[in-house]
């Protein structure tokens, strides 16, 4: 596979509830994308990925991450590792648009 650059307007865009998702890369080894939520919005529950770890990194804003039965407040510059098969959901608790990057490895979509 060769080096590739993908711009935001070239990424695959989809919704998970009100959460606007962009998938930039999807290979057999990794998937990488971003999610955007406006203030007060909560995305759909992701049931988890049986064979993949997932990493969230908060690029902008503050989110409340529900991971299983636990809640985590993640601020800009923080990352969270989600174990395989763990249901999770994001809520924007800041007063600005929140952007979270995410990646799965190995890729499972």
N, CA, C and O of each residue as an XYZ file, in Angstrom:
436
protein
N       0.846     -1.184      0.000
C       0.000      0.000      0.000
C       0.887      1.242      0.000
O       1.880      1.301      0.725
N       0.532      2.213     -0.800
C       1.318      3.441     -0.890
C       0.807      4.492      0.099
O      -0.307      4.382      0.611
N       1.623      5.503      0.362
C       1.235      6.614      1.216
C       0.088      7.362      0.556
O       0.088      7.577     -0.656
N      -0.887      7.755      1.363
C      -2.090      8.399      0.825
C      -2.507      9.530      1.754
O      -2.406      9.410      2.975
N      -2.972     10.621      1.174
C      -3.518     11.757      1.917
C      -5.006     11.845      1.601
O      -5.407     11.782      0.438
N      -5.816     11.989      2.637
C      -7.262     12.122      2.464
C      -7.715     13.405      3.152
O      -7.452     13.602      4.338
N      -8.392     14.273      2.412
C      -8.938     15.509      2.971
C     -10.327     15.227      3.546
O     -10.970     14.245      3.176
N     -10.783     16.092      4.449
C     -12.078     15.905      5.101
C     -13.208     15.721      4.104
O     -14.091     14.890      4.319
N     -13.196     16.488      3.010
C     -14.281     16.373      2.029
C     -14.161     15.130      1.149
O     -15.046     14.865      0.336
N     -13.082     14.366      1.301
C     -12.900     13.120      0.555
C     -13.195     11.887      1.418
O     -13.310     10.779      0.893
N     -13.317     12.072      2.723
C     -13.564     10.960      3.637
C     -14.988     10.443      3.461
O     -15.889     11.181      3.063
N     -15.171      9.158      3.767
C     -16.518      8.573      3.777
C     -17.252      9.168      4.966
O     -16.768      9.086      6.095
N     -18.420      9.769      4.728
C     -19.181     10.406      5.804
C     -20.433      9.594      6.101
O     -21.106      9.107      5.192
N     -20.736      9.454      7.404
C     -21.929      8.726      7.810
C     -22.371      9.235      9.183
O     -21.612      9.908      9.881
N     -23.596      8.909      9.556
C     -24.157      9.332     10.840
C     -24.299      8.142     11.774
O     -24.668      7.049     11.345
N     -24.011      8.353     13.037
C     -24.360      7.421     14.105
C     -25.248      8.221     15.046
O     -24.763      8.865     15.976
N     -26.552      8.173     14.797
C     -27.486      9.066     15.480
C     -27.224     10.467     14.953
O     -27.269     10.681     13.742
N     -26.950     11.428     15.833
C     -26.637     12.797     15.423
C     -25.132     13.010     15.247
O     -24.695     14.078     14.818
N     -24.350     11.992     15.579
C     -22.886     12.064     15.499
C     -22.440     11.981     14.037
O     -22.714     10.996     13.352
N     -21.761     13.010     13.575
C     -21.259     13.039     12.196
C     -19.882     12.381     12.177
O     -18.942     12.870     12.803
N     -19.776     11.279     11.461
C     -18.534     10.504     11.417
C     -17.904     10.599     10.034
O     -18.595     10.623      9.016
N     -16.587     10.652     10.022
C     -15.822     10.619      8.781
C     -14.790      9.508      8.902
O     -13.996      9.488      9.842
N     -14.804      8.594      7.956
C     -13.810      7.528      7.912
C     -12.770      7.906      6.865
O     -13.077      8.016      5.678
N     -11.549      8.100      7.316
C     -10.468      8.514      6.429
C      -9.719      7.327      5.842
O      -9.351      7.329      4.668
N      -9.498      6.312      6.674
C      -8.753      5.138      6.223
C      -9.410      3.872      6.741
O      -9.895      3.821      7.871
N      -9.417      2.861      5.902
C      -9.917      1.549      6.281
C      -9.085      0.510      5.539
O      -9.196      0.356      4.323
N      -8.251     -0.199      6.293
C      -7.467     -1.289      5.723
C      -7.763     -2.533      6.552
O      -8.550     -2.476      7.497
N      -7.149     -3.635      6.214
C      -7.373     -4.852      7.007
C      -6.734     -4.758      8.383
O      -7.061     -5.546      9.270
N      -5.818     -3.794      8.575
C      -5.115     -3.676      9.852
C      -5.597     -2.536     10.733
O      -5.442     -2.603     11.952
N      -6.184     -1.480     10.146
C      -6.595     -0.323     10.950
C      -7.719      0.449     10.250
O      -7.809      0.484      9.023
N      -8.559      1.056     11.067
C      -9.564      2.006     10.588
C      -9.355      3.287     11.372
O      -9.146      3.245     12.585
N      -9.408      4.435     10.687
C      -9.201      5.727     11.348
C     -10.250      6.714     10.863
O     -10.543      6.796      9.671
N     -10.817      7.469     11.817
C     -11.804      8.475     11.453
C     -11.984      9.501     12.557
O     -11.237      9.533     13.535
N     -13.005     10.345     12.372
C     -13.354     11.357     13.362
C     -14.862     11.376     13.572
O     -15.633     10.938     12.718
N     -15.260     11.892     14.722
C     -16.668     12.123     15.035
C     -16.822     13.555     15.504
O     -15.958     14.092     16.198
N     -17.932     14.170     15.118
C     -18.264     15.528     15.542
C     -19.618     15.529     16.222
O     -20.571     14.916     15.739
N     -19.694     16.223     17.344
C     -20.949     16.421     18.049
C     -21.071     17.889     18.419
O     -20.103     18.507     18.864
N     -22.246     18.438     18.236
C     -22.512     19.806     18.650
C     -22.805     19.815     20.163
O     -23.097     18.765     20.736
N     -22.731     20.986     20.811
C     -22.971     21.057     22.256
C     -24.268     20.360     22.667
O     -25.324     20.581     22.074
N     -24.165     19.517     23.690
C     -25.328     18.828     24.233
C     -25.746     17.571     23.488
O     -26.604     16.833     23.972
N     -25.167     17.309     22.333
C     -25.568     16.141     21.556
C     -24.932     14.860     22.088
O     -23.813     14.865     22.601
N     -25.677     13.764     21.951
C     -25.205     12.431     22.312
C     -25.284     11.545     21.083
O     -26.321     11.471     20.424
N     -24.188     10.877     20.780
C     -24.156      9.961     19.646
C     -24.850      8.654     19.974
O     -25.250      8.419     21.115
N     -24.988      7.814     18.974
C     -25.602      6.504     19.149
C     -24.676      5.595     19.971
O     -23.470      5.830     20.044
N     -25.244      4.575     20.575
C     -24.441      3.581     21.295
C     -23.737      2.710     20.264
O     -24.372      2.139     19.377
N     -22.424      2.616     20.393
C     -21.631      1.686     19.589
C     -21.499      0.427     20.432
O     -21.015      0.487     21.562
N     -21.919     -0.698     19.903
C     -21.939     -1.939     20.676
C     -20.565     -2.525     20.931
O     -20.433     -3.529     21.630
N     -19.549     -1.907     20.374
C     -18.183     -2.381     20.571
C     -17.733     -3.244     19.410
O     -18.517     -3.574     18.521
N     -16.480     -3.599     19.431
C     -15.865     -4.324     18.330
C     -15.175     -5.552     18.917
O     -14.161     -5.440     19.606
N     -15.736     -6.717     18.634
C     -15.337     -7.960     19.297
C     -13.843     -8.259     19.212
O     -13.262     -8.767     20.172
N     -13.219     -7.955     18.091
C     -11.811     -8.329     17.897
C     -10.881     -7.123     17.833
O      -9.710     -7.267     17.480
N     -11.382     -5.939     18.169
C     -10.566     -4.732     18.000
C     -10.510     -3.887     19.258
O     -11.508     -3.735     19.963
N      -9.341     -3.339     19.534
C      -9.218     -2.245     20.488
C      -9.606     -0.973     19.743
O      -9.381     -0.866     18.537
N     -10.181     -0.019     20.447
C     -10.506      1.277     19.836
C      -9.899      2.368     20.708
O      -9.936      2.290     21.936
N      -9.345      3.377     20.065
C      -8.775      4.525     20.761
C      -9.563      5.766     20.374
O      -9.802      6.017     19.193
N      -9.968      6.544     21.380
C     -10.556      7.865     21.167
C      -9.531      8.896     21.601
O      -8.879      8.733     22.633
N      -9.383      9.962     20.816
C      -8.525     11.086     21.160
C      -9.343     12.354     20.951
O      -9.852     12.584     19.854
N      -9.477     13.181     21.991
C     -10.277     14.405     21.893
C      -9.421     15.505     21.268
O      -8.453     15.981     21.860
N      -9.806     15.888     20.064
C      -9.109     16.934     19.315
C      -9.582     18.310     19.774
O      -8.788     19.242     19.896
N     -10.891     18.424     20.028
C     -11.483     19.715     20.391
C     -12.680     19.476     21.298
O     -13.482     18.574     21.052
N     -12.803     20.291     22.357
C     -13.963     20.217     23.234
C     -13.772     19.257     24.393
O     -12.656     18.845     24.709
N     -14.895     18.910     25.023
C     -14.930     17.988     26.147
C     -16.085     17.027     25.933
O     -17.196     17.443     25.604
N     -15.823     15.743     26.119
C     -16.871     14.740     25.960
C     -17.009     13.912     27.218
O     -16.067     13.761     27.997
N     -18.199     13.380     27.397
C     -18.461     12.381     28.406
C     -18.545     11.056     27.659
O     -19.399     10.882     26.790
N     -17.673     10.138     27.993
C     -17.646      8.823     27.358
C     -18.259      7.819     28.313
O     -17.771      7.617     29.425
N     -19.341      7.188     27.863
C     -19.914      6.076     28.620
C     -19.313      4.823     28.024
O     -19.486      4.542     26.838
N     -18.611      4.077     28.842
C     -17.928      2.860     28.397
C     -18.393      1.745     29.322
O     -17.962      1.658     30.472
N     -19.278      0.893     28.809
C     -19.921     -0.083     29.682
C     -20.785      0.666     30.682
O     -21.656      1.442     30.289
N     -20.558      0.446     31.957
C     -21.329      1.130     33.009
C     -20.578      2.326     33.595
O     -21.100      2.999     34.484
N     -19.368      2.600     33.115
C     -18.557      3.684     33.673
C     -18.627      4.926     32.795
O     -18.825      4.834     31.583
N     -18.460      6.103     33.429
C     -18.416      7.383     32.730
C     -17.030      7.989     32.883
O     -16.431      7.941     33.958
N     -16.528      8.563     31.790
C     -15.219      9.220     31.781
C     -15.376     10.591     31.142
O     -15.980     10.718     30.078
N     -14.834     11.614     31.788
C     -14.822     12.959     31.220
C     -13.477     13.152     30.527
O     -12.426     13.111     31.167
N     -13.522     13.360     29.233
C     -12.303     13.501     28.440
C     -12.218     14.917     27.883
O     -13.144     15.401     27.232
N     -11.101     15.563     28.148
C     -10.861     16.923     27.684
C      -9.907     16.907     26.496
O      -9.238     15.909     26.227
N      -9.862     18.020     25.802
C      -8.959     18.183     24.661
C      -7.554     17.690     25.021
O      -7.000     18.055     26.058
N      -6.997     16.863     24.154
C      -5.658     16.334     24.360
C      -5.613     15.021     25.131
O      -4.535     14.466     25.343
N      -6.773     14.518     25.554
C      -6.818     13.248     26.288
C      -7.207     12.105     25.352
O      -7.902     12.310     24.356
N      -6.749     10.904     25.688
C      -7.073      9.713     24.907
C      -7.607      8.630     25.830
O      -7.293      8.605     27.020
N      -8.416      7.734     25.275
C      -8.983      6.619     26.031
C      -8.908      5.364     25.171
O      -9.256      5.395     23.991
N      -8.456      4.266     25.759
C      -8.422      2.967     25.101
C      -9.661      2.189     25.523
O      -9.934      2.038     26.714
N     -10.407      1.699     24.542
C     -11.620      0.929     24.807
C     -11.341     -0.530     24.470
O     -10.927     -0.834     23.351
N     -11.561     -1.436     25.417
C     -11.258     -2.844     25.167
C     -12.221     -3.473     24.158
O     -13.318     -2.956     23.946
N     -11.824     -4.567     23.543
C     -12.694     -5.253     22.587
C     -14.058     -5.591     23.196
O     -14.153     -6.031     24.342
N     -15.109     -5.376     22.400
C     -16.460     -5.751     22.790
C     -17.147     -4.855     23.792
O     -18.246     -5.181     24.241
N     -16.543     -3.728     24.166
C     -17.117     -2.833     25.185
C     -18.052     -1.811     24.527
O     -17.596     -1.009     23.713
N     -19.360     -1.823     24.863
C     -20.268     -0.801     24.333
C     -19.834      0.587     24.814
O     -19.342      0.734     25.933
N     -20.018      1.600     23.968
C     -19.604      2.954     24.338
C     -20.440      3.999     23.609
O     -21.066      3.720     22.587
N     -20.432      5.222     24.168
C     -21.248      6.313     23.647
C     -20.624      7.639     24.060
O     -20.112      7.771     25.172
N     -20.669      8.618     23.164
C     -20.102      9.943     23.413
C     -21.200     10.992     23.572
O     -22.202     10.971     22.858
N     -20.997     11.915     24.523
C     -21.860     13.088     24.688
C     -20.963     14.318     24.758
O     -19.996     14.339     25.519
N     -21.276     15.335     23.974
C     -20.525     16.593     24.014
C     -21.033     17.403     25.204
O     -22.186     17.833     25.220
N     -20.170     17.609     26.201
C     -20.570     18.390     27.380
C     -19.898     19.768     27.395
O     -19.911     20.458     28.414
N     -19.316     20.161     26.270
C     -18.717     21.499     26.183
C     -19.680     22.439     25.466
O     -20.746     22.026     25.009
N     -19.295     23.690     25.375
C     -20.147     24.692     24.724
C     -19.680     24.991     23.308
O     -20.030     26.024     22.738
N     -18.896     24.094     22.747
C     -18.415     24.235     21.373
C     -18.522     22.883     20.683
O     -18.714     21.857     21.336
N     -18.396     22.888     19.364
C     -18.378     21.633     18.633
C     -17.228     20.786     19.149
O     -16.127     21.288     19.371
N     -17.487     19.508     19.337
C     -16.468     18.580     19.814
C     -16.016     17.707     18.647
O     -16.835     17.254     17.847
N     -14.719     17.478     18.557
C     -14.162     16.589     17.539
C     -13.337     15.524     18.254
O     -12.447     15.838     19.044
N     -13.644     14.271     17.968
C     -12.929     13.133     18.535
C     -12.399     12.296     17.381
O     -13.154     11.932     16.479
N     -11.113     11.990     17.404
C     -10.590     11.047     16.409
C     -10.647      9.655     17.025
O     -10.548      9.499     18.242
N     -10.807      8.657     16.181
C     -10.902      7.285     16.655
C     -10.193      6.356     15.678
O     -10.102      6.623     14.479
N      -9.701      5.271     16.226
C      -9.087      4.252     15.382
C      -9.332      2.878     15.993
O      -9.416      2.725     17.211
N      -9.443      1.890     15.120
C      -9.653      0.503     15.511
C      -8.508     -0.330     14.959
O      -8.102     -0.154     13.810
N      -7.993     -1.227     15.767
C      -6.970     -2.132     15.275
C      -7.110     -3.464     16.007
O      -7.204     -3.480     17.235
N      -7.126     -4.566     15.289
C      -7.210     -4.607     13.833
C      -8.569     -4.103     13.368
O      -9.528     -4.056     14.139
N      -8.634     -3.731     12.103
C      -9.862     -3.190     11.539
C     -10.966     -4.225     11.586
O     -10.723     -5.414     11.382
N     -12.198     -3.764     11.860
C     -13.304     -4.704     12.008
C     -14.561     -4.294     11.257
O     -15.501     -5.085     11.180
N     -14.614     -3.122     10.714
C     -15.849     -2.672     10.038
C     -16.142     -3.506      8.827
O     -17.137     -3.270      8.141
